[in-house]
Amino acid sequence: MLGEDDSGVSDYFRSNFLALQNAVSPQDMKKFIALNENSERIRFLLRYPVIYNLPVRVTEEGDLLKNSEKALKLKDIGNKYFGRGEFIKALGSYSNAVLLAPRKDLGVILANRSATLYHLEEYSYGLTDAEEALRVGYPHELHYKIQERRARCLLGLKRHDEAVLAFRNALQALDTAKLSLDKKQKLEADIRLMLAVIDKGNRLAQKTSKIPQKEEIRKPKKTTLKIEDCNPLYPSCSKAVEIKDEGGNIGRHAVATKDIEPGETLVIEKPHCAVLLAEYRLSNCHHCFAKIFVPIPTSCDTCNFVAYCSIPCRNKDAEIHKNECMILPSLWFSETSVNCFLALKAIVQKPFEELLALKDKLKATKGRFETSTQRPRRHDDFEAIYGLITHEEERTSEDLFHRTYIATWLLRLLKRNPYFPEWVKTPDSAEAIPSDGELYIGSLILHNLMLIQFNAHEISELAVPKGSNILAKAKSKFIGGGVYSTVSLFNHSCNPGIIRYFIGTTMVVRAIRTIPAGEEISENYGPIFTTTPEAERKRKLRVQYWFDCNCEACTAHWPTLEEIDPTILRFKCETGKECGNVLPIKADTNEFMIRCSKCGKNTNIFKGLKALQDTDAIFRTASRNLEEGKHQEALKSYLEILKLLDETLALPIRDYHLCQQGVRLCMLPLGNVSYI
């Protein structure tokens, strides 16, 4: 889970928040406490003039806007690098220029970058830039150059038929080129020569048998796994996962419908909403969070502060970007929490009219979302997210006052942008009466701030040292946050049954131990028993998530990994679930038949001892593969060990949990990776 403490007030808000607290009399605070509707809480605070003393524009936006002068200077620097054959440096300068360039300058800079990418043999990226240059506007008299580059990139990609068409386009474009007759004739001769070479190659290929050639790919893109046999009510889950609701303290939770093996994929889920941390806004795609090689600028002609990994990602995000274009700088520079970003992102990604149409339904159902085969729980369903736990009734008046204050500022920020229709928007002042539409959206923001506290997840990326394939020095880093509709229903355990990793923003959940049919499938909200003592775990969970943990690690008072006695083996009674007893045995025992103190039956521990002996050799093989960078081979061995130990031994077992650490290390590279 995200586990971010958003109970405090950042420096930007502190003095204004204190001034508001002083402005609200004790009598008025009683009135606020008596309010039951979020919209009324928003209305209440918007009446106070002191709130409007805090600007919603946090910084001067000059440095965050397109800048023709800076873009052209960077283009000139890139041209110098290109002329000297320093293509990597040229690529960096052109990429910075692309992000800064207004549309009128963008075509030429993209064309220059496409030439650099062609020389770097990055033909696919070069082709994208050439075609984008034509789309945004490239000087008509220079079309012959960009068409020829398209053709050469297509040749590099072995798309010969398309290359022929592009070369022919280049020939036609020579008619409007502002070149001397000699230059035109020379270029025409060169292009016709290329067409003749392609034609000869095609005829030769038809006469000879085709030999399969190994396709060279710069870096294979990770493809998200698919849940082949999904739960019809919860399509992001496999059929091995069932969601139950027992009410009370347990509430909704996941249960295994069959025996689940370590490594099994249980959930693949896209986020309802996700936000990237400010420090990664130019290194990772604003839409999918993938690492950027060649940055694509925003669809607007205004800002320069976010980038995309591809044209499709830019286009998918275009409508949302209109609503958050000038919101993001204020959120970054005010140092609001990631939870605030998510609370607002969940709003701006849905049109105002679409949310307004849900108003009466949300009020009538009180957020209760009924899942059915006709309406399964999907990641993009706002009603499903709205129904997540908020603990609103347990909140203190101080907590509600603070969150309402933040919600009013976020609402004021949203009013600066084109999200609200003109017939809804009112002036940003205490004298103005907020419209019902504004109050409704403000109430949703406040609701989101409450639910995201308990339901957001960190999105991570594995940072690996450059030139290394060894994971010992790799570190998992927090690059953003997201809200996941189905995984949010999983309860916590200090001995979780799953591991999470991310492919872009998509969460992949896999089992990290054997989970018998009927047993709860638990995730981990932060503190885990192997590294954090019980008292500290319980304190963190109580403060952040408002519950007392009663998982098996806490109720049985399991020691941390360092405190587990390696000389004691914990065997399961052979009677099975009917008994459920654990038989602690000294590792150097000479006895093979052990009598159970609970059911009185004997258990033969020889099989378990033999399994331990076998796993020692497998563990050494796994560790060696891990050191050599053979992560998938290591993962197979670690999972085999877990299966063998699960058959006869009961947790906690030191070797078992060390093996789980190996599994985590091997699985993380399957998700987001960066090289530093």
Buried (B, 14 or more C-beta within 10 A) or exposed (E): BBBBEBEEBBEBBEEBBEBBBEEBEEEEBEEBEEBEEBBBBBBBBBEBEBBBEBBBEBEEBEEBBBBEEBBBBBBEBBBEBBEEEBBEBBBBBBBBBBBBBBEEBBBBBBBBBBBBBBBBEBBBBBBBBBBBBBEBEBBEEBBBBBBBBBBBBBBBBEBBEBBBBBBBBBBEBBEEBEBEEEEBEEBBEEBEEBBEEBEEEEEEEEEEEEEEEEEEEEEEEBEEEEBEEBBEBBBBBBBBBBBEEEEEEEEBBBBBBBBBBBBBBBBBBBBBBBBBBBEBBBBBBBBBBBBBBBBBBBBBBBBBBBBBBBBEBBEBBBEBBBBBBBBBBBBBBBEBBBBBBBBBBBBBBBEBEEBBEBBEEBEEBEBEBEBEEEEBBBBEBBBBBBBBBBBBEEBEEEBBBBBBBBBBBBBBBBBBBEBBEEEBBBEBEEEEEBBEBBBBBBBBBBBBBBBBBBBBBBBBBBBBBEEEEEBEEBEBBBBBBBBBBBBBBBBBBBBBBBBBBBBBBBBBBBBBBBBEEEEBBBBBBBBBBBBBEBEEBBEBBEEBBEBEBEBBBBEEEBBBBEEBEEEEBBBBBBBEEEBEBBBEBEEEEEEEEBEBEEBEBEBEBEBBBEBBEEBEEBBEBBBEBBEEEBBEBBBBBBBBBBBBBBEBBBBBBBBBBBBBBBBBBBBBBBBBBBEE
